[in-house]
Amino acid sequence: MLITFSGIDGSGKTTYAETVAEALRRRGLPAFAGRPVYLTCKAVESFCEAQFGSLTSFVTRLDPQVYLHALMADWLEHLTRTLRHHEGKIILCDRYVYDVCAQLLHYRTDPAPALRLLGYFPRPALSYFLTVSPEQARARIDRRGQAPRDLESLDNLMVLDQAYRDVRELLAWSPVERESTFDFDTVVAEILAARADERARGSAGGRYGGGPGVPAADLLRVGAGE
């Protein structure tokens, strides 16, 4: 069973995935939070830091497509090692391919290569979108006590927020919206209900089933109960 959490930086994706996974484990369920290791992305960032003095200089000093192709490679590795083997488990994804699409639009790059790969990824049982204003997200990032990345500036968060709106319209993606107020109990209850329904139907989810080249709108109609 696959559960995904999406939203702009600072919306609480990691907190939700890890906290809900722990709550489910306390109920004796095989749940865990996960995301790609991002080894390929880290290689690009390391090069940019060594060559240009900034981890995120790929946006201005390289073609952003370089980084985004690395990002898709890391997601394909995560698909092969983890997501394909979700039967009998509850995997809570801190980000998903929808977030990759939002980044593509954020960096104003061609989304076609990523869209052609979407058909290989499992359909989430529940897809959450955590709503938070860019101003609130920036305040949370500041409270982390770490130096914010260039891409976490308020201006960039506003651009990314619009990119998510565009992705939802472009891909007919209808996630379950939750205000980013950390209402973990509600999310846990929804996942338990979805799991019971999935087990009653004898379904464990699976690929979108289309493979490459299937229209994105047909692949991503995965809101509550779809």
N, C-alpha and C positions, 0 to 999 in steps of 0.2 A: 504494500500500500504506500503510495507516494503522496506527500503533503508538501506544498511549496509556499514559501513566503517571499513576496516581492515588495519593492518600494525603494524610494530614494535613499541615498546614504543618510544614516542617522534615524531611519524610521523604526528600527528595532528588529530587523530580520534575524540577526544572530541571537539576540536575547530571546525572541519568541521560539525559534527553532530549538535552542538548547534547553530552555526552561520547560517547554511543553514535552520534549523528549524525556526529560527527567521525571516529569509528572506521570507520564505513561509507563515508564519503567517501574515507578513505585507501585503501579497497579499490576505489575507482573507481565507487562507486554514488551515484546522485543522491539523497542523503539530507539532510534538514534538520530542525531542531527548530523548533517554532512554537507559538504560542498567540495568542489575540485581542489586539488592541491595547488594548482596554478603554477606549476614548475616552468612552463613555457612563458607565461606572462612575467614571472619573476626574472627569467633570463633577459627578456627585453628591457625590463625596468633596470636591472643591474647594468646592462650595457649603457642605457641612457644616463644613469647616475655617473658612471665612470667617464663617459665621453662628453656629456653636456652638463653634469653637475646637478641633475634633477631626475628623480625617478619617473616623473610624468612628462618629461620633455618630448616623449614620442608624439605628443599632440601637436607640438609646434616645430620640432626639429626632424621628425620622421613622418612618413605617411601614416596617419592613424590606423590605416588598414593593416599595417604590420602587427600592431598590438592586438587588434580585434581578431585577426586570423589566429594569433597565438591563443587568444581567449577561447575561440571555438575549438582549437586543438585540445586545450585543457578540459573543456566540457565533454568532448568526445572520449577522452581518457576516463573521465568520471562516469560516463555512460557505460563504457565497457567494463570497468572494474566494479561499479556499485549499482547503478540504476537498473541495469538489466537483471539484477539478482534481488529484486525487492519482494518477491513472493514470500509470504509468511512473515515479513518484517513490516515495520512502519518507519519509513525514511522521511525525515523532515528536512527539506532542502532550504538552506540559507542561500536564497537566490535561485533562479531557474533560467531557462532559455529566454523567457519573456524579458528578463533583466538584461540579457545580452542584446536583445533587439533594441531595448531602450538606449543602451550605450551606443549602438550603431548610429541611431538617430542623433544622439547627443553629440557625437563626434562628426556628424554629417558625412558618414561614409555609406557606401553601397550596401544595403541589407540583403541583397539577393543571395550571396553565398550562405549566409546563416539561415535564411528562409528555406533553402533547399535541403538543409539538414534537419529541420524540425520534425519531419515525418519519422525519424528514427527514435525520437525520445518518448518515454512512457507518458501516458495521459495521467495527470494527477487526479486522485480521488477528490481532493479539495485544493483549490488554488487561492491563496489569500493575498490581498493587496493592502498594505498597511498605510493608512492615510496620515500624513503629517505635513504641515506647511514647511516650506524651505527655511523659514526663520526659526521654527521650532527645531528642525533637524540640525541646523547650524549650531544652535545653542547646546544641543546634546553632544555634538561632536566636540565643541569647546570644553565640555565638562569631562571628556575622557582624559584630559591631562596630557594628551599627546599633540605634537605639532600637526595641525591639519594639512592634508595634501592640497596642492593647487586646485585639484578637481573637486575639492570639498568647500570651495569658496561659496558664498551666498549666491553670487551670480551664476556659478556653474550648477548649483543645486536647483535654481529656478529653471535653467535650461533643461536639466534632467527631469524635473517635475513635468514640464511640458512634453518631453519625449515620451514619458510613460502614458500621458493622455493620448498622444498620437498613436502609440503602439496599441492601446486598447481599442481605438477606433479602427486602425488599419487592419488588425488581425482578428477583429470581432472577439476579443478576449474579454470574458465576463467573470472576473474573479469575485470571491467573497470579500467585500470591503470591511475592514475593521479599523476603527480609530486606533492610533498607536498609543493606547493608554495602558497597555500590558494587562488586558483582561484575559489572563491565561485560562481561568476556569471555564469560560465560555468556549474558547477554542478547543480545550480538552474534551468538553462535552460534545462538541460538533464532530470531532474526529472519532470519538467512540461510537456515535450514532452512524457515521458514514462507514465505519468498520463493520458494525453489525449488519448494515444494509448490504455491504459488499459480500459478507459471508453468507447472508441469506440468499443472495442471487448467485452464489457460487462463482463470483468474478473476483479476480485479483488485479484488475487493471491491465495495462499493457501498452504496447506501442500505439501511436496514433493510427498506424496501419497503412499509411499512404506511401512511405518511402520518399525519395527525393522528387521534387517537381510538383508535388500536390499543392493546390492553392492554399496559401497560408490561412485564409478565412475558414476553410474546411478543417484545418488541423487544430485550430485553437479555440474552438467553442467549448470551453471547459470551465464553466463557472460552477455555481453551487448546484449539484445534482445533475448537471448535463453529462 
